[in-house]
Every structure is written in C-alpha cells, then in structure tokens.
Amino acid sequence: AAAAAGVASPADKERFICIYPAYLNNKKTIAEGRRIPIDKAVENPTSTEIQDVCAAVGFNVLLEKNKMYPREWNRDVQYRGRVRIQLKQDDGNPCLPQFPTRKSVMLYAAETIPKLKTRTQKMGGSDQSLQQGEGGKKGKGKKKK
C-alpha cells in the first residue's frame, strides 16, 4: 500500500525528463553540459526548437521558458528555457517505443532540429552572420531577406 500511496507526485517528476538546449549544443564541451557526441550535436539549439521536434513526433511536451541551465553563463533569451518531456507512462513503459531512454530523445532532437524550416531558411548566409543574427539583437537577422 505504501508504494501505491507515493505514486502521485514522485512518479510525475520521474516520467517527465528535462532537456536543456545545452545538452545538444555543439558549441559546448562536455564540461559545459553537452550530453551527446559533438558530431551529432546542433549549433545553438533553442528550447523552442527542441519542443517543436519532440511535439511533432508525438511526445507530451512542456516548455518552461524562464528556466536556465545552471552552467549557462550567458543570460540571453536565446539560451533560456528547458523542455520537459514525458518519457514514460504511469506503468513505467515508454510513451513512444522508439524512444526508450532520454539519450534516444536527445539524439533524435539533435538530428531533427537542423531539418526544421526555420533552420533551413536561415542557412543562406555564412556562419558568421548567422551567429550575430541569432543573438539577443533580433533586428540584425530579420533584415537579410
């Protein structure tokens, strides 16, 4: 009976995993929070992009916009945000069988983000201009059309 009573709150937290953009960022080192191989990581992913690709595949996704990754020194809006994803159902089985682990979700997101429409359209300029445009100063990126 004790096990059944404690199911409500701890299990809820268990089922939703956190993914910070830093986990998938190829500009970061392992020490700075990257959790997947650098050749699979993405350049400066945003929490919104992670939310988009995960929701598209059918996950139950929650975007917490004002959360910050503790090791992130840059306080820019672009680096903010954390995505909560329901990985497992109440009974402990994966919500989506193709994603049994949090790592599988991170690798999927990193693989899919570069294919997003927002990404493919931006790729026109060189990396240098892309970087400046994506910073906190939104005006720069919009003028190049």
C-alpha positions, 0 to 999 in steps of 0.5 A: 500500500505504501508504494501505491500511496507515493505514486502521485507526485514522485512518479510525475517528476520521474516520467517527465525528463528535462532537456536543456538546449545545452545538452545538444549544443555543439558549441559546448564541451562536455564540461559545459553540459553537452550530453551527446557526441559533438558530431551529432550535436546542433549549433545553438539549439533553442528550447523552442526548437527542441519542443517543436521536434519532440511535439511533432513526433508525438511526445507530451511536451512542456516548455518552461521558458524562464528556466536556465541551465545552471552552467549557462553563463550567458543570460540571453533569451536565446539560451533560456528555457528547458523542455520537459518531456514525458518519457514514460507512462504511469506503468513505467513503459515508454510513451513512444517505443522508439524512444526508450531512454532520454539519450534516444530523445536527445539524439533524435532532437539533435538530428531533427532540429537542423531539418526544421524550416526555420533552420533551413531558411536561415542557412543562406548566409555564412556562419558568421552572420548567422551567429550575430543574427541569432543573438539577443539583437533580433533586428540584425537577422530579420533584415537579410531577406 
